[in-house]
């Protein structure tokens, strides 16, 4: 059974967040088009994600030097176990859908914190003398971005957040990433204006459906 991991980084609820409304509709389309698909949802807002503290770095060094996980303090053990669970979940997924708002051209810090926790040498990537080589090959991702204003930088329809997410995914082997952008959400007006924007972007997602589901 294949798995789709649906990751949201918006601080707003499903019925208000533009990125969640669009991405959630696409996930429903994928479920309808791919019978038997297992969908796992991970809402990063309020998820109490582990973070790479000086203590965690020290503990990784201890484990690498031969110490057992049981030798660590209980709080440190749980932090590392949570990272391992998140890494295993991410590595096991076959498809990814991201609902990501952009604030001042950047993604929310929870998404950065999430990838800091899940990216792991010899699980999601491999290092050697030639550089970094992603291990999660053959997977697909769709990212829905939403912004209250324009998302172009110096006339280019790309943001620092988009560049960062694509680079992180590619570094771990996920090179097939498509993007749906819902910008100027604050300028189209709340209510009917945003409803039209969301409907337009859902149709854009629909155009990606067949290829996204294809093995």
HUTARA-V925519 format. One record per residue. N is the residue number from 1. RES is the residue in three letters. SS is DSSP state (H for helix, E for strand, C for the rest). D_CENTER is the distance of its C-alpha to the mean C-alpha in Angstrom with 1 decimal. Layout:
n;res;ss;d_center
N;RES;SS;D_CENTER
N;RES;SS;D_CENTER
This chain:
n;res;ss;d_center
1;UNK;C;20.9
2;UNK;C;17.5
3;UNK;E;14.3
4;UNK;E;11.4
5;UNK;E;8.5
6;UNK;E;7.6
7;UNK;E;5.1
8;UNK;E;7.1
9;UNK;C;7.9
10;UNK;C;11.3
11;UNK;C;14.4
12;UNK;C;16.4
13;UNK;C;17.2
14;UNK;C;16.4
15;UNK;C;19.7
16;UNK;C;19.5
17;UNK;C;16.0
18;UNK;H;16.1
19;UNK;H;12.4
20;UNK;H;12.5
21;UNK;H;15.8
22;UNK;H;14.8
23;UNK;H;11.6
24;UNK;H;13.6
25;UNK;H;16.5
26;UNK;H;14.8
27;UNK;H;13.7
28;UNK;H;17.4
29;UNK;H;18.6
30;UNK;H;16.9
31;UNK;H;18.4
32;UNK;H;21.7
33;UNK;H;21.6
34;UNK;C;20.6
35;UNK;C;23.0
36;UNK;C;22.2
37;UNK;C;18.4
38;UNK;E;16.9
39;UNK;E;14.1
40;UNK;E;12.3
41;UNK;E;10.8
42;UNK;E;9.1
43;UNK;E;10.0
44;UNK;C;9.3
45;UNK;C;12.4
46;UNK;C;15.3
47;UNK;C;13.7
48;UNK;C;15.9
49;UNK;C;13.6
50;UNK;C;15.7
51;UNK;C;16.3
52;UNK;C;18.0
53;UNK;C;21.5
54;UNK;H;24.7
55;UNK;H;25.7
56;UNK;H;22.6
57;UNK;H;23.4
58;UNK;H;27.0
59;UNK;H;26.3
60;UNK;H;24.3
61;UNK;H;27.4
62;UNK;H;29.6
63;UNK;H;27.9
64;UNK;H;28.0
65;UNK;C;31.7
66;UNK;C;32.4
67;UNK;C;32.0
68;UNK;C;30.8
69;UNK;H;28.0
70;UNK;H;30.9
71;UNK;H;32.5
72;UNK;C;29.9
73;UNK;C;30.2
74;UNK;H;28.7
75;UNK;H;26.1
76;UNK;H;25.0
77;UNK;H;24.9
78;UNK;H;22.7
79;UNK;H;20.2
80;UNK;H;20.1
81;UNK;H;20.0
82;UNK;H;17.0
83;UNK;H;15.2
84;UNK;H;16.6
85;UNK;H;15.5
86;UNK;H;11.8
87;UNK;H;12.3
88;UNK;H;14.3
89;UNK;H;12.0
90;UNK;H;9.2
91;UNK;H;12.2
92;UNK;H;13.9
93;UNK;C;11.6
94;UNK;C;13.0
95;UNK;E;10.6
96;UNK;E;7.0
97;UNK;E;6.8
98;UNK;E;4.7
99;UNK;E;7.5
100;UNK;E;7.9
101;UNK;E;11.5
102;UNK;E;13.1
103;UNK;E;15.9
104;UNK;C;18.5
105;UNK;C;16.3
106;UNK;E;13.7
107;UNK;E;10.3
108;UNK;C;10.9
109;UNK;H;11.9
110;UNK;H;10.0
111;UNK;H;6.6
112;UNK;H;9.2
113;UNK;H;10.8
114;UNK;H;8.2
115;UNK;H;7.9
116;UNK;H;11.6
117;UNK;H;12.2
118;UNK;H;10.6
119;UNK;C;11.8
120;UNK;C;15.3
121;UNK;E;18.3
122;UNK;C;19.9
123;UNK;C;17.0
124;UNK;C;14.1
125;UNK;E;16.4
126;UNK;E;20.1
127;UNK;E;22.2
128;UNK;E;25.8
129;UNK;C;28.3
130;UNK;C;26.8
131;UNK;E;23.3
132;UNK;E;19.8
133;UNK;E;19.2
134;UNK;E;16.0
135;UNK;C;16.7
136;UNK;C;14.0
137;UNK;C;16.0
138;UNK;C;16.5
139;UNK;C;13.1
140;UNK;E;11.6
141;UNK;E;8.6
142;UNK;E;9.0
143;UNK;E;7.6
144;UNK;E;9.9
145;UNK;E;11.1
146;UNK;E;14.0
147;UNK;C;16.6
148;UNK;C;20.1
149;UNK;C;21.6
150;UNK;C;21.5
151;UNK;C;18.6
152;UNK;C;21.1
153;UNK;E;22.0
154;UNK;C;25.6
155;UNK;C;25.8
156;UNK;E;22.8
157;UNK;C;20.1
158;UNK;C;17.2
159;UNK;C;15.8
160;UNK;H;15.1
161;UNK;H;11.6
162;UNK;H;11.1
163;UNK;H;13.1
164;UNK;H;11.2
165;UNK;H;7.7
166;UNK;H;10.0
167;UNK;H;12.0
168;UNK;H;9.7
169;UNK;H;8.6
170;UNK;H;12.3
171;UNK;H;13.6
172;UNK;C;12.4
173;UNK;C;13.9
174;UNK;C;11.4
175;UNK;C;13.5
176;UNK;E;13.6
177;UNK;E;11.0
178;UNK;E;12.5
179;UNK;E;12.1
180;UNK;E;13.8
181;UNK;E;15.0
182;UNK;E;16.9
183;UNK;C;18.8
184;UNK;C;22.0
185;UNK;C;21.2
186;UNK;C;23.7
187;UNK;C;26.3
188;UNK;C;26.5
189;UNK;C;27.6
190;UNK;C;26.4
191;UNK;C;27.4
192;UNK;H;28.5
193;UNK;H;27.1
194;UNK;H;23.5
195;UNK;H;24.2
196;UNK;H;25.3
197;UNK;H;22.3
198;UNK;H;19.9
199;UNK;H;22.3
200;UNK;H;22.4
201;UNK;H;18.6
202;UNK;H;18.6
203;UNK;H;21.3
204;UNK;H;19.4
205;UNK;H;16.6
206;UNK;H;19.6
207;UNK;H;20.7
208;UNK;H;17.7
209;UNK;H;18.2
210;UNK;H;20.8
211;UNK;H;19.3
212;UNK;H;15.9
213;UNK;H;17.9
214;UNK;C;20.3
215;UNK;C;20.3
